[in-house]
Amino acid sequence: MQSPLLTLARHSLSQGSTPAETYTLLARRSSKPLPAARAVCLALDIPLAEATRRLNDCYRALLANPRPGTEADTGELLEALGVFDVPKTLDARDQSIVELFLTAIDAMGGIRAGHQHGLARWFTTGNLTAAYLSLAAATPLPTTGNPTQYWTTLVAAGELLSTTPTPDPRIKPALAHCRTRASHATTP
């Protein structure tokens, strides 16, 4: 038998509410933030084990001691942290692109935590175009990075991304940018 929170979460999402809005609704109605967050995850078809792991990671900071009136803020934070991200199964081509991205990240010589978090979320959700555009806009660190490897790896990733039947139009200029940077790159 399906729980009332799960039923309400599915209904709310089917009506176009975001996961954060759905969490807010459930948490306000139930006054139980953890079951509300779990119901949103399950309504999004995130497997229970994965939902449990994600919620355990943020339980103390966001769900253990709820304050009335903060449900919307908590929902937005859960969404921003990726708790409600729906994993996408990546095919072999997508996995190859992610491997190239990971090589490029290593060649950066260091990455800000927020950038790393965003990339990890895009890998999870399969938003490889956003990851590519983000990496193409970044630059390797001058003392610890390997610019030659960074830019040539991004050229290879961009070429793979552009092989879809209808590639995102933003890929072509980003790929051109990476090619230009690769042709001028030197390794310290």
N, C-alpha and C positions, 0 to 999 in steps of 0.2 A: 504494500500500500504506500502510495506517494504521500510525503508530508505536506501539510498545508502551506508551509513556507516555499517548498519546491514548486508546488502548483501555482502559487502567486508569482514566484520568480519567473516561471515559464510564461505566464500570462503577460506580465509586465514587459518582458523582453519581446514577446510577439507583437506587442502594441507599439514597438519602436523605442522604448525606454533604453537608455544606456545601462551598462552594468552598474555604474556608480549610482544612477537614479534608482535602479531596482534595489540595490543594497539599501539605499536611504529609506525607501518605502518599507522594506522588510524589517530593518532595524528599528524604525520608529514604531511599527505595529507590534513587534514582538518584544522589544527591549532586550533582545538577545543577539549581540553583534556576531558572535562566532557562528551560530546556526544560520543567521541571515547571510553571512558571507559564503558559507558552505553551500547554501541553497542556490545562490547566484552562480557559483562555480559549476554545480551539478546541472543547472538549467542550461548552461553554456556547453554542456557535454565534456567538461574537463573531468577526467577520471578521478574517482574518489581519492586514490592514493596521492595523485599529483596535487589535488586541491588541499588535502591534509598537509602535505609538505609545505606548500605555499603559505597556508594559513598559520602553520606552526612558526614559520620564519618571521611573521609580523605580529603574532598574537600578543606578546607583552607590550609592544609599543602602541598598538592600535586597537586591540579588541578586549584586553583583559579588564580594563577599568574605564568603561564607557561613561562619558558625561552627557547628560541629556542636551539635545540641541546641536550636537556635533556630528550627527549621523551623515550629513551631506559631505562634510569635510573628510570624514573617515572614508566614505565611499570613493571620493575623488582620489584620496591617497592610495587606496587599495588598487584603483584602476591605474594610477600613475606608476605604481610599483610593479605592475604586470600580473597581479594576482588573478585578474579576470582575462588574461590573454589566452585565446584559444589556439592551442598548438596546431600547426599545419604539418602534415607529412610531406617531407621534401623528397622529390624524385632524384635520380642519380645526377641529373644536370644541376639541380638546385644545390645538392650536397657538394658538388664540385665547386660551385660558385662560393659557397660558405667556406670551403677549405681555402680558396684563394683569398677571401676576406681575412681569414685567420692568419694567413701568411703575411698579408699586408699589415695587419695590426701588429704582428711581431716586428715587422720592418719599420714601424713608426718609431720604435725606441721608447715608447711610453704612451699611455693614453689616460685621459681624465676619466674618473670613475663614472660620471654622468654619461659620457659618450659611450663607454663600455656597456653601461646598463641599457642605453637605447639600442645599441647594436644587438645585444643579446635578445631584447624583446623582438626586434625585427627578424632575427634568425628564427625565433620560436614561432612567430606568426606567419613566416614566409614572405615578409615584405622586403624582398631582396633589393628592389629598386631604391627604397628609402635608405637602406644600408649603404648601397653603392654611392648614392648622391652625397651622403654624409661623409663617407671616406674620401670621395673625390674632392670635397671642399676642405678637407683637413690637409695637414702637411706633416711629414715626419720630423722628429726633433733633430735639430742641427748637429748635436754632439753624440747622441746615442742611436739615432735612426739610420736606416739604409735607404736613402732616397731612390737609388736605382732600382732596388728590389721592390720598394713600395709602389712606384709608379708603373713599372712593367707588370707587376702582379695585378694592379687595378686595370691596366689595359686588357689583360687576359680575361679578367672577370667581366669587364664591360663588353667585350666581344661575345662572350657566352650569353650575357643578358640580352644582347641585341639580336640573338638568333631566334627569338620567339616569333610567331606569325605576326603579332602586332606589338612590337616593343613600345614601352613607354617613350613618348617623344623627348623626355628629358635625358634619356640615356645617351643619345647621339652627341649632344654638346658636352656632356660630362666625359664621355669617352674621348672626344677630341682634346679636351683639356688635359686628360691623363696622358694621352699620346704626346702632347707638346711638352708636358712636364717630364715625361720619360726621356724624351730626346735631349733634354738639357740637364738631366740629373747626373750628379756625381756622388760617389760614395766617399765619405770622409776617411 
